[in-house]
Amino acid sequence: MDPLDILNHLLNFIAPAAALALALVLCGRFFNAKAAAVRSPWRQFALLFAVALAVLAAGLVLWGRDGKMLTYAALVVATATCQWLLLRGWKG
């Protein structure tokens, strides 16, 4: 495998994490802008992206391959929970 293939695989591995983190930050700012515990959208994105990458890496380690639907379901649940905590969703 040459370096471009490795880069392609790496970018395809992190793409769902980046897309979901970006979508959650944008939607969180749109729906509940004043309640965000983390004021900077970049910090919020970085935190959600880190959580998403950890879930994807755990799925890769656990099942030995990338792209399992259960991993993607866990990705959505983990990032949504993190976003809920960041937006202080329990204060309603």
TAGIKA-V594402 format. One record per residue. N is the residue number from 0. PSI is psi in radians with two decimals (none if undefined). Layout:
n & psi
N & PSI
N & PSI
//
This chain:
n & psi
0 & 2.21
1 & 2.97
2 & -0.57
3 & -0.63
4 & -0.71
5 & -0.78
6 & -0.72
7 & -0.80
8 & -0.73
9 & -0.77
10 & -0.66
11 & -0.47
12 & -0.71
13 & -0.15
14 & -0.78
15 & -0.63
16 & -0.77
17 & -0.75
18 & -0.77
19 & -0.71
20 & -0.76
21 & -0.76
22 & -0.71
23 & -0.68
24 & -0.81
25 & -0.76
26 & -0.65
27 & -0.70
28 & -0.59
29 & -0.75
30 & -0.57
31 & 1.08
32 & -0.64
33 & -0.26
34 & 0.03
35 & 2.23
36 & -0.60
37 & 1.94
38 & -0.62
39 & 2.19
40 & -0.50
41 & -0.69
42 & -0.71
43 & -0.77
44 & -0.78
45 & -0.73
46 & -0.81
47 & -0.66
48 & -0.72
49 & -0.74
50 & -0.76
51 & -0.73
52 & -0.65
53 & -0.71
54 & -0.74
55 & -0.71
56 & -0.70
57 & -0.70
58 & -0.67
59 & -0.73
60 & -0.75
61 & -0.80
62 & -0.17
63 & 0.10
64 & 2.80
65 & 2.66
66 & 0.27
67 & 2.45
68 & -0.56
69 & -0.61
70 & -0.74
71 & -0.61
72 & -0.75
73 & -0.60
74 & -0.81
75 & -0.79
76 & -0.78
77 & -0.78
78 & -0.62
79 & -0.68
80 & -0.74
81 & -0.75
82 & -0.69
83 & -0.73
84 & -0.71
85 & -0.59
86 & 0.08
87 & 0.94
88 & -0.41
89 & -0.27
90 & -0.20
91 & none
//
